[in-house]
Amino acid sequence: MDPRPSFEPVAVGSVRIAPGRLALIAGPCVLEDDSMAEEVAQEIRRVTSALGMPFVFKASYAKANRSSRESYRGPGAARGLATLAKIRERVGVPVTSDVHETVEVPEAARSLDLIQIPAFLCRQTALLEAAGASGRPVHVKKGQFLDPGSMARAVEKVRAAGAPGVIVTERGTTFGYGDLVVDMRAIPILGRLGCPIFFDATHSVQRPGGVETGGQREFIPALARAAVAAGAAGIFLETHPDPAHARSDRESQWPLADLEPLLRSLMKIHQSVTDTHLVEVRRP
């Protein structure tokens, strides 16, 4: 099986996600304050520009899936979308965030370059159709409760609504109690959908449940490298200048200071996979 399934390129603002170039969707889990978000966007842009890696900045303006009713949920749509639009203008990068209800979509589409559908909502037909009809490309995260083949229906709903492009992300499958397991067969299986397949390296190490969602940050590099080797077109990564004091997902966000060496290692693997594929294609 081809480790790098082909797909139609997807334009996200000024960025083009296409075969042969490893892409990145990254940023803090949730908007905490404007200056920190812009700092993170500027640093990721610096790193990805040096690597020639297409980059879309992500941060949530409102979190719906929280372990506790007291957990920080973000600044809300009005302020959060204004912050993201400002980052796009000041930093010069496309921006994305997740929507949770159909009524959010029109306002989000005015400020975002990519509409993200959270994993738990990937079967919500009305939400998928609203996102698909928004005029923006749509990023659908695979539900923890689904096998990869079942994502064909979600992609079909978004495409039928008229989306100019679709991205799908693998983020692990619920297994037992309070754990997620990643099966790298999902990458080539999802690749049959004909759209870019990303791997969520940070949510895949979460340990959901309890008062606060836990995580095993130390496994992020291993899983990300395996996903790129399996043919992922891009990596989804939540990163923070000080994860220990983040207001959300503090145990699964990657330290911003360690981002560059991680991305460099992923680029090397991606190049190796690309070179191997070229050799296989040219073999008589």
C-alpha angles and dihedrals in degrees: 000000000000106000090210110051115203122245141172112268116254122214113216107182107296093346126089118205106204140153114282098032121085109225133201135215106187147147141111118318093245136005107264102166133345098245095052093048092051091047091054093046092050093050095047090048090052092051097043093045090056090050096043090239121151108238135196118186116229132191130147118242091193130016116210099175104068128155092220133029087231094057117115110262103185137256096297132245102295098049096031096052090047089053092050092048089051091051090051090053098042100038098032098230133121115255136212140181138171127266124205106185135036092242090063096057103080093050092043092050090057092059105027132070093204129030114218124207113204118236095247090055100046092111096049100115098194092050093048091049093047091051091046091052093048095090091242128103113259130227113203119191115211113248117247087233097056135083113231094251091061091064089078089082094053092049091048091054093052094045093047089055090058106259112171090221142356131214122190125200129202113215108166135275129262111257126180115317124340098346141100126209126202119213107194090205083079092073098064091035091055088043089070088072089076096236134102112283117211129188121223101219096180105044089045090067094051122118101209125205137051125073091312131017111253130204148189105232093177091073096056096093094048094050094043092051092048091051093051090048088051090056107268112168092211148359127240111207135171111212134179136184090233111016094179089066099036115131092227136029093000093166097053105039117103118237110255091221090060096047100094098056091046093052092046090055091049091050091054091052091046091052091049091051090048092050091048091050092051091051091050093048094049095046109114 
